[in-house]
């Protein structure tokens, strides 16, 4: 009798572990594949999926906490293979991907949320969200993520210690998992495994970013409109007056406010621009320098008059320019005594729909 009970307990333990750990067959029965091209094939001794510009979502699988592992065969061509997890819908999730062409660089990989269809790596950048790593282009690279609550860790090539620890941005909610990525170069994936029973976080020491002091903490944003409407200078006032308002965005990461928190960029129209607004009450007529940053493009308008136009898009200034957000631009504002309306028309392509700014001191002015 004792032997029978022992055998039952062993079987129950084995079954529990089997249910917790899933090795996902890479086929159309288990994956919903949305990609430009893909091939299911045997590659370098493994059953693999070769996927270009797209994602393969696991069918009938939800994930909150645990371990996600897979192998990817990297090339030195520009590509962004990785994993999406906790996808509450196809526009909102967490992500981690490799910049396969940037081996050994500080931004050789990237952890970032996906918020309303935008992955704002131009806000979530630096050692808090990436780590330098030398990739092997002649063998499979093993990627392991451990996720627990608001914390996540990366282990590459069976490392015993995490190469990267970071705080997840989105609220922890159960969602889908997908492998794949963007970029021109397709990649092979193999050995996708999910284990919901293994969520232990070890040596959690994320790098903390120093916040920028004195930033305007909140902006009001308008509804969307087409960027081309800004080209008609005589129509600027009517463009402003025809907008609807009421949505607020706040600074994140001590760096910038994320417009995508309130606005869905890809809504089936050509609209890609909003006004971000602050009100400045000035004690007198005066000239004040305003430091600011944006992504991707901006037109600054003070009291209905355009005074600045700029481009901070990825690769807009040289071939390695990232377009990350910071106080990299400035404009002199001719403030009148009383109420002044400062608008920044911010247009977005990809990488982060962002606005930030500050005055070096607020003597004689009040910002709302």
Buried (B, 14 or more C-beta within 10 A) or exposed (E): EEEEEEEEEEEEEEEEEEEBBBEBEBEEEBBEBBBEEBEBEEBEEBEBBBBBBBBBBBEEBEBBBBBBBBBBBBBEEEBBBBBBBBBEEBBBBBBBBBBBBBBEBEBBBBBBBBBBBBBBBBBBBEBBBBBBBEBEEEEBBBBBBBBBEEBBBBBBBEEEEBBBBBBBBBEBEEBBBBBBBBBEBBBBBBBBBBBBEBBEBEEBEBEEBEEBEBBBEEBBBBBBBBBEBBEEEEEBEEBBEEBEEEBEBEBBBEBBBBBBBBBBBEEEEEBBBBBBBBEBBBEEEEEBEBBBBBBBBBBBBBBEEBBBEBEBBBEEEEEEEBBBBBBBBBBEBEBBEEEBBBBBBBBBBBBBBBBBBBBEEEEEBEBE
